[in-house]
Amino acid sequence: MKKLTNLQTTNRPRRPRKGKISFGEVLIMSVETLLGNKLRTGLTMLGVIIGISSVITITAVGQGVQKSTELQIQALGTNVMVVTAGAARTGGISLGAGSASTLTWEDAKAIAKQVPAAKSVSAFLQRSSIQIVRGNNNIATTLVGTDLNYPTIKNIHPQTGLFFSQGDLDAGRPVAFLGSTVLDELFNTNESVIGADLRIRGKRYTVVGVAESKGTSGGQDLDDVIYIPLTNMSAQIVGNNALTGVAINGFWLEALDGDQLNSAQFQVTNILRLRHGIHPSAVDDFRITNLVDIISTFSSVMGSFTLMIGAIAGISLIVGGIGIANIMLVSVMERTREIGIRKAVGATGTDILRQFLTEAIVISTVGGVIGVGLGIGFAFAAATVFKFPFIVPLWSIGAGFSLSFLVGILAGGIPARNAAKLDPISALHNE
């Protein structure tokens, strides 16, 4: 004798009815059928779960990283811009902005005096991977030579000691103000820092202070740095290589307020072109970067990147939908005899259509709920580990539910229609 169908083995016997089956009854029968095949139901849900959780996780991580970077850039001030020297070229290859000796400290001083929209200006000369030695510790860090306006413009505050003084700058004294990462790498806990000596490229420097931690930005450790007087940096570390004055990599300019930034940029451009004798048709030998433009550009790039990755993750939703459609088609073939029995006892084609469509929607909706939960969990774990704001956009949750529901309707529609069209006599003769 042929093995009893799934409906007969898992469902309670139902009295033949001539009336329309209620939605509650259809839902109960669908759930009972799905629970009767837990493994297959679970595997079918997996595609939807992976798709929804991927979309939410990627969207949340993208939003969190974007917000974190925006906050760090805004911490520098939305009324700040940086002017860097032009790019030197070697063998036709650009060495990057700031590598040429086209700006001098005298340019920065002239800008501070002649630009009405400028609140303060700070010149800087920096080199990366500079060897620092203290006792048996030997590290490489970024060395920045600058003036007294630098900590104000860059929001750098001492946690111990003080930034170097005007007297240190004028005399070019070998004093150093450390970032907190340098402190951790060179000094032991509870070791006295102020007044301690260290060697920079073999020359002895005295520590005068340590900065509060500023964290990271774009993967760069902002505390892995040492600040020394610009005069000392130029004379002892880099060497005076400008024809006139002290060559610098660039200078920061703080405008009176954010509305004055464009005016300051226009004034700086004109003054530097006049000072450098640049003809109207020639290009600038310097570059001005506005932090507001950086935030806008970064937000645009991150938004496009998140959308692209989210779209790729959404492809798994399509795969999940195909999986549901495939399983439902197989289910219709396996349950042909069951469909014939139900139609013989009074079920209409609409009842069969509603049951199979409900099964597909239940699979996709429950998979969507689980996917949303996992996506939020993964996003929270990533925000905790990598220390960026935990942000889950509500639209991504709404989109996840909507997509999972839509996938259920689309993937279950054709199999449900095929089941509804089955002839009951042919179905009962199906082996």
Disulfide bonds with the S-S distance in Angstrom:
none
